[in-house]
């Protein structure tokens, strides 16, 4: 089995991220989910292209690769987006977690979460939070619960239902960053 490796991401990864978003949108739409990220490929929407370029250049992107091919990505932010309530302690907020469709089923997302938990532990941070789309059939909410996250608050962002989760670090589940 090929080894999953992590590396810092950067501006050069914007195209990889756009490919992952486009693949995710097509996959979600094929399953009837048109509300989470819309129906248009992100690469065809200038506002979203700029958003993804900002994600890539923001300094907090980590890319996962299998055999040198981008398999997924995570953004380790120091705090939440504006629409999520802040907390009174240091945290790592997962600003993005995405897997390339070609690597679905290979636990890339789960390993990226493990990486984030390990990074938090290495930095002496006891909290990792993330939010997700809480609509549809609830499968994304259940995914984060299976990854050890606990539901906290819900929110509505311009008609987009969201669920915030948290996971405490230091419970022995985090491994050292790759």
Secondary structure as GFF3:
##gff-version 3
##sequence-region A 1 178
A	DSSP	beta_strand	4	8	.	.	.	ID=ss1
A	DSSP	three_ten_helix	11	13	.	.	.	ID=ss2
A	DSSP	alpha_helix	14	30	.	.	.	ID=ss3
A	DSSP	three_ten_helix	42	44	.	.	.	ID=ss4
A	DSSP	alpha_helix	46	57	.	.	.	ID=ss5
A	DSSP	beta_strand	61	66	.	.	.	ID=ss6
A	DSSP	beta_strand	69	77	.	.	.	ID=ss7
A	DSSP	beta_strand	92	99	.	.	.	ID=ss8
A	DSSP	three_ten_helix	101	103	.	.	.	ID=ss9
A	DSSP	alpha_helix	108	122	.	.	.	ID=ss10
A	DSSP	beta_strand	127	133	.	.	.	ID=ss11
A	DSSP	alpha_helix	139	146	.	.	.	ID=ss12
A	DSSP	beta_strand	150	157	.	.	.	ID=ss13
A	DSSP	beta_strand	160	168	.	.	.	ID=ss14
###
